[in-house]
């Protein structure tokens, strides 16, 4: 079961998205975490590290509790325009999308890095 499969079945996210439905969530996350505009998960992690969020990233890569990142912090790294465009494309309120991404990005990095580092294809 992949990261996007487990997110699709997350009841909290499904209810947060309301009428949007769980079918759209994987598409949104794939655009952000995939190799599209953001360059993939490795590129997002590098952007976060360069933007001063190295401690958070280190906690996501390592064992133990994941340090949080706020929706505003993540929006600053990804770019407000990118988040707004994604929200508009999928008809999700920007604030709601930011919260979902802030909640799910640490989990995605954690699940993708069981050895403490991202695979080269991430």
N, CA and C of each residue as an Amber inpcrd file, in Angstrom:
protein
   366
   0.8410000  -1.1780000   0.0000000   0.0000000   0.0000000   0.0000000
   0.8860000   1.2410000   0.0000000   0.6860000   2.1220000  -0.9530000
   1.5030000   3.3150000  -1.0780000   1.0220000   4.4480000  -0.1960000
   1.8080000   5.4960000  -0.1490000   1.4740000   6.6710000   0.6590000
   0.1260000   7.2400000   0.2460000  -0.0760000   7.4130000  -1.0390000
  -1.3220000   8.0110000  -1.4980000  -2.5110000   7.1110000  -1.2210000
  -2.3270000   5.7850000  -1.2680000  -3.4190000   4.8760000  -0.9480000
  -3.8410000   5.0360000   0.5020000  -2.8720000   5.1290000   1.4170000
  -3.2140000   5.2630000   2.8230000  -3.8670000   6.6100000   3.1140000
  -3.4480000   7.6570000   2.4180000  -4.0600000   8.9680000   2.6140000
  -5.4870000   8.9930000   2.1080000  -5.7390000   8.2900000   1.0270000
  -7.0770000   8.2580000   0.4540000  -8.0760000   7.6710000   1.4430000
  -7.6050000   6.7780000   2.3030000  -8.4920000   6.1200000   3.2590000
  -8.4650000   6.7610000   4.6400000  -7.8100000   7.8980000   4.7870000
  -7.7170000   8.5860000   6.0730000  -9.0320000   9.2940000   6.3660000
  -9.7890000   8.8490000   7.3930000 -11.1050000   9.4320000   7.6600000
 -11.0510000  10.9230000   7.9790000 -10.0290000  11.3700000   8.6860000
  -9.9380000  12.7970000   9.0330000  -9.8070000  13.6490000   7.7770000
  -8.9820000  13.2010000   6.8480000  -8.8180000  13.9620000   5.6120000
 -10.0640000  13.8990000   4.7590000 -10.6950000  12.7530000   4.7290000
 -11.9160000  12.6230000   3.9230000 -12.9830000  13.5840000   4.4290000
 -13.1340000  13.6800000   5.7430000 -14.1470000  14.5970000   6.2600000
 -13.7230000  16.0510000   6.0650000 -12.4220000  16.3270000   6.1550000
 -11.9290000  17.6960000   5.9620000 -12.1980000  18.1750000   4.5400000
 -12.1540000  17.2780000   3.6050000 -12.3680000  17.6580000   2.2200000
 -13.8480000  17.7420000   1.8530000 -14.7080000  17.2570000   2.7320000
 -16.1420000  17.3790000   2.5070000 -16.5850000  16.8070000   1.1860000
 -17.3150000  17.6030000   0.4150000 -17.9050000  17.1320000  -0.8360000
 -16.8610000  16.7960000  -1.8930000 -15.6400000  17.2170000  -1.6990000
 -14.6030000  16.9470000  -2.6830000 -14.3790000  15.4550000  -2.8680000
 -14.4400000  14.7200000  -1.7660000 -14.2940000  13.2690000  -1.8510000
 -12.8540000  12.8300000  -1.8370000 -12.6580000  11.5950000  -1.4320000
 -11.3230000  11.0450000  -1.2870000 -10.6370000  10.8190000  -2.6320000
 -11.3870000  10.7790000  -3.7120000 -10.7810000  10.5060000  -5.0130000
  -9.8430000  11.6140000  -5.4670000 -10.0700000  12.8520000  -5.0300000
  -9.2560000  13.9800000  -5.4700000  -7.9870000  14.1160000  -4.6300000
  -8.0200000  13.6860000  -3.3780000  -6.8770000  13.8480000  -2.4870000
  -5.5890000  13.2680000  -3.0580000  -5.5710000  12.0420000  -3.5640000
  -4.3170000  11.5360000  -4.1320000  -3.8040000  12.3850000  -5.2870000
  -4.6950000  12.9120000  -6.0930000  -4.2650000  13.7450000  -7.2250000
  -3.5950000  15.0200000  -6.7360000  -4.1700000  15.6460000  -5.7110000
  -3.6000000  16.8780000  -5.1580000  -2.2260000  16.5790000  -4.5680000
  -2.1450000  15.5590000  -3.7510000  -0.8740000  15.2260000  -3.1120000
   0.1570000  14.7730000  -4.1430000  -0.2800000  14.0830000  -5.1680000
   0.6500000  13.6670000  -6.2140000   1.2460000  14.8760000  -6.9290000
   0.4410000  15.9060000  -7.1270000   0.9710000  17.1130000  -7.7740000
   2.0240000  17.7810000  -6.9080000   1.7940000  17.7960000  -5.6000000
   2.7350000  18.4580000  -4.6980000   3.9480000  17.5710000  -4.4460000
   3.7160000  16.3060000  -4.1610000   4.8040000  15.4040000  -3.7880000
   5.4340000  14.7090000  -4.9820000   4.7300000  14.6820000  -6.0820000
   5.2240000  14.0140000  -7.2740000   6.2970000  14.8330000  -7.9600000
   6.6040000  14.4490000  -9.1540000   7.7050000  15.0950000  -9.8600000
   7.2400000  16.2530000 -10.7320000   6.0520000  16.7460000 -10.4980000
   5.5460000  17.8380000 -11.3360000   6.2360000  19.1560000 -10.9990000
   5.5020000  20.2010000 -10.7630000   6.0560000  21.5430000 -10.6030000
   7.0720000  21.6790000  -9.4750000   6.9140000  20.9390000  -8.3990000
   7.7920000  21.0990000  -7.2420000   9.0720000  20.2830000  -7.3460000
   9.1720000  19.3910000  -8.3100000  10.4010000  18.6360000  -8.4950000
  10.4770000  17.3550000  -7.6920000   9.4060000  16.9560000  -7.0840000
   9.3780000  15.7170000  -6.3190000   9.6570000  15.9390000  -4.8440000
   9.4930000  14.8780000  -4.0990000   9.6480000  14.9380000  -2.6530000
  11.0560000  15.3620000  -2.2510000  12.0720000  14.8680000  -2.9490000
  13.4500000  15.2430000  -2.6230000  13.6740000  16.7430000  -2.7980000
  13.0890000  17.3100000  -3.8450000  13.2350000  18.7480000  -4.0870000
  12.5210000  19.5600000  -3.0150000  11.3620000  19.0940000  -2.5840000
  10.6320000  19.8020000  -1.5270000  11.4300000  19.7390000  -0.2310000
  11.9880000  18.5690000   0.0820000  12.8100000  18.4270000   1.2900000
  14.0070000  19.3680000   1.2200000  14.6530000  19.4520000   0.0650000
  15.7960000  20.3580000  -0.0930000  15.3680000  21.8090000   0.1020000
  14.2220000  22.1970000  -0.4480000  13.7070000  23.5620000  -0.2680000
  13.4470000  23.8560000   1.1990000  12.8760000  22.8800000   1.8960000
  12.6070000  23.0620000   3.3260000  13.9050000  23.2420000   4.1060000
  14.9080000  22.4220000   3.8020000  16.1950000  22.5290000   4.4910000
  16.8420000  23.8830000   4.2190000  16.7950000  24.3410000   2.9750000
  17.3860000  25.6280000   2.6060000  16.6290000  26.8010000   3.2210000
  15.3660000  26.5670000   3.5630000  14.5360000  27.6360000   4.1320000
  14.5500000  27.6510000   5.6510000  15.4310000  26.8620000   6.2530000
  15.5740000  26.8910000   7.7070000  14.7470000  25.8600000   8.4570000
  14.2150000  24.8740000   7.7590000  13.4070000  23.8490000   8.4120000
  14.1360000  22.5120000   8.4930000  15.4540000  22.5770000   8.6020000
  16.2740000  21.3720000   8.6740000  15.9490000  20.4840000   9.8590000
  15.6310000  21.0880000  11.0160000  15.2970000  20.2780000  12.1930000
  14.0300000  19.4690000  11.9600000  13.0260000  20.1150000  11.3300000
  11.7950000  19.3980000  11.0300000  12.0800000  18.2380000  10.0770000
  12.8070000  18.5270000   9.0030000  13.1100000  17.4960000   8.0100000
  13.8750000  16.3520000   8.6560000  14.8520000  16.6750000   9.4860000
  15.6470000  15.6360000  10.1570000  14.7430000  14.7390000  11.0060000
  13.7560000  15.3310000  11.6720000  12.8490000  14.5260000  12.5000000
  11.9610000  13.6260000  11.6370000  11.6130000  14.0920000  10.4440000
  10.7770000  13.2840000   9.5480000  11.5670000  12.1160000   8.9720000
  12.8510000  12.3410000   8.7220000  13.7080000  11.2990000   8.1560000
  14.1110000  10.2750000   9.2060000  14.2550000  10.7210000  10.4370000
  14.7190000   9.8380000  11.4910000  13.5800000   9.1180000  12.1830000
  13.9510000   8.2930000  13.1370000  12.9560000   7.6030000  13.9500000
  12.4680000   8.5440000  15.0370000  11.3060000   8.2890000  15.5310000
  10.7570000   9.1200000  16.5950000   9.6930000  10.0590000  16.0750000
   9.3540000  10.9940000  16.9270000   8.2690000  11.9140000  16.6280000
   8.6560000  12.9050000  15.5330000   7.7130000  13.1750000  14.6390000
   7.9110000  14.1650000  13.5910000   7.5930000  15.5510000  14.1260000
   8.5240000  16.4710000  13.9660000   8.2570000  17.8510000  14.3360000
   7.2670000  18.4430000  13.3360000   6.3710000  19.3010000  13.8130000
   5.3600000  19.8670000  12.9190000   5.9070000  20.9980000  12.0590000
   5.1680000  21.2710000  11.0070000   5.3890000  22.4570000  10.1870000
   4.0070000  23.0720000   9.9930000   3.9390000  24.3740000  10.0200000
   2.6310000  25.0150000   9.8830000   2.2620000  25.1660000   8.4100000
   0.9900000  25.3670000   8.1850000   0.5110000  25.5940000   6.8190000
   1.1620000  26.8390000   6.2250000   1.3180000  27.8860000   7.0340000
   1.9370000  29.1230000   6.5420000   3.4080000  28.9130000   6.1860000
   4.1170000  28.1500000   7.0090000   5.5220000  27.8690000   6.7240000
   5.6570000  27.0650000   5.4320000   4.8210000  26.0780000   5.2780000
   4.8720000  25.2490000   4.0880000   4.4740000  26.0490000   2.8510000
   3.4830000  26.8860000   2.9890000   3.0520000  27.7320000   1.8670000
   4.1750000  28.6660000   1.4420000   4.9530000  29.1670000   2.4040000
   6.0780000  30.0480000   2.0830000   7.1480000  29.2980000   1.2890000
   7.3730000  28.0420000   1.6210000   8.3890000  27.2500000   0.9350000
   7.9060000  26.8090000  -0.4520000   6.6830000  26.3220000  -0.5160000
   6.1380000  25.8560000  -1.8010000   5.7970000  27.0080000  -2.7300000
   5.4600000  28.1360000  -2.1360000   5.0480000  29.2970000  -2.9020000
   3.5440000  29.4810000  -2.8040000   3.1330000  30.6510000  -2.3860000
   1.7020000  30.9330000  -2.2250000   0.9470000  30.7420000  -3.5260000
   1.5670000  31.1350000  -4.6360000   0.8990000  30.9850000  -5.9340000
   0.6400000  29.5180000  -6.2490000   1.5990000  28.6730000  -5.9710000
   1.4420000  27.2440000  -6.2260000   0.2890000  26.6810000  -5.4120000
   0.2430000  27.0300000  -4.1350000  -0.8200000  26.5230000  -3.2640000
  -2.1730000  27.0660000  -3.7180000  -2.2290000  28.3430000  -4.0790000
  -3.4930000  28.9300000  -4.5630000  -3.9580000  28.2620000  -5.8480000
  -3.0290000  28.0150000  -6.7480000  -3.3900000  27.3650000  -8.0150000
  -3.9170000  25.9500000  -7.7860000  -3.2580000  25.2060000  -6.9160000
  -3.7300000  23.8570000  -6.5900000  -5.1110000  23.8970000  -5.9580000
  -5.2880000  24.8060000  -5.0240000  -6.5830000  24.9270000  -4.3560000
  -7.6780000  25.2680000  -5.3620000  -7.3920000  26.1790000  -6.2680000
  -8.3760000  26.5650000  -7.2820000  -8.6610000  25.4040000  -8.2310000
  -7.6150000  24.7010000  -8.6480000  -7.7850000  23.5900000  -9.5870000
  -8.6980000  22.5150000  -9.0260000  -8.5840000  22.2590000  -7.7200000
  -9.3520000  21.1830000  -7.1010000 -10.5180000  21.7010000  -6.2560000
 -10.7600000  23.0100000  -6.3240000 -11.8800000  23.6190000  -5.6050000
 -11.8300000  23.3290000  -4.1030000 -10.6380000  23.5210000  -3.5360000
 -10.4090000  23.3380000  -2.1040000 -10.0300000  24.6970000  -1.5420000
 -10.5880000  25.1060000  -0.4020000 -10.1430000  26.3670000   0.2010000
  -8.6330000  26.3320000   0.4760000  -7.9610000  27.4330000   0.1850000
  -6.5000000  27.5150000   0.3300000  -6.0620000  27.1360000   1.7400000
  -6.7400000  27.6610000   2.7440000  -6.3580000  27.3530000   4.1250000
  -6.4840000  25.8690000   4.4240000  -7.5440000  25.2640000   3.9060000
  -7.7600000  23.8410000   4.1390000  -6.6730000  23.0080000   3.4500000
  -6.3310000  23.3700000   2.2360000  -5.2760000  22.6600000   1.5140000
  -3.9480000  22.8030000   2.2470000  -3.6480000  23.9990000   2.7150000
  -2.4080000  24.2200000   3.4640000  -2.3300000  23.3620000   4.7110000
  -3.4460000  23.2550000   5.4310000  -3.4730000  22.4250000   6.6440000
  -3.2560000  20.9510000   6.3170000  -3.8990000  20.4920000   5.2530000
  -3.7530000  19.0880000   4.8630000  -2.3120000  18.7910000   4.4650000
  -1.7160000  19.6790000   3.6780000  -0.3280000  19.4750000   3.2600000
   0.6170000  19.5030000   4.4570000   0.3890000  20.4310000   5.3850000
   1.2400000  20.5210000   6.5810000   1.1120000  19.2690000   7.4430000
  -0.0520000  18.6690000   7.4450000  -0.2730000  17.4520000   8.2240000
   0.3330000  16.2380000   7.5260000   0.2330000  16.1880000   6.2130000
   0.6030000  14.9840000   5.4830000   2.0420000  14.9440000   4.9810000
   2.6700000  16.0960000   4.7450000   4.0380000  16.0880000   4.2410000
   5.0030000  15.3900000   5.2040000   4.9720000  15.6900000   6.5110000
   5.8730000  14.9610000   7.4150000   5.6600000  13.4480000   7.3590000
   4.4050000  13.0230000   7.2650000   4.1070000  11.5930000   7.1860000
   4.6530000  11.0030000   5.8910000   4.5040000  11.7300000   4.8030000
   4.9790000  11.2380000   3.5130000   6.4960000  11.0670000   3.5220000
   7.2030000  12.0580000   4.0650000   8.6680000  11.9620000   4.1420000
   9.0570000  10.8040000   5.0520000   8.3830000  10.6810000   6.1800000
   8.6700000   9.6220000   7.1400000   8.4710000   8.2420000   6.5110000
   7.3610000   8.0650000   5.8110000   7.0590000   6.7670000   5.2070000
   7.9800000   6.4460000   4.0320000   8.4740000   7.4610000   3.3670000
   9.3220000   7.2590000   2.1980000  10.7860000   7.0450000   2.5870000
  11.1170000   7.2790000   3.8440000  12.5190000   7.2230000   4.2630000
  12.7550000   6.2640000   5.4330000  12.4060000   4.9860000   5.2790000
  12.5800000   4.0620000   6.3990000  14.0390000   3.8620000   6.8040000
  14.9560000   4.1310000   5.8990000  16.3880000   3.9790000   6.2010000
  17.0180000   5.2930000   6.6890000  16.1970000   6.3230000   6.8850000
  16.7110000   7.5910000   7.3600000  17.1100000   8.5590000   6.2690000
  16.8600000   8.1970000   5.0230000  17.1150000   9.1030000   3.8930000
  16.1300000   8.7600000   2.7860000  15.8740000   9.7450000   1.9430000
  14.9500000   9.5470000   0.8350000  15.6170000   8.7210000  -0.2560000
  14.8580000   7.8410000  -0.8890000  15.4200000   7.1410000  -2.0390000
  15.6920000   8.1330000  -3.1700000  16.5750000   7.8040000  -4.0640000
  16.9400000   8.7150000  -5.1610000  15.7890000   9.0250000  -6.0870000
  14.7690000   8.1740000  -6.1020000  13.6440000   8.3810000  -7.0090000
  12.5310000   9.2090000  -6.3910000  12.6480000   9.6080000  -5.1270000
  11.5680000  10.3420000  -4.4470000  11.5100000  11.7690000  -4.9290000
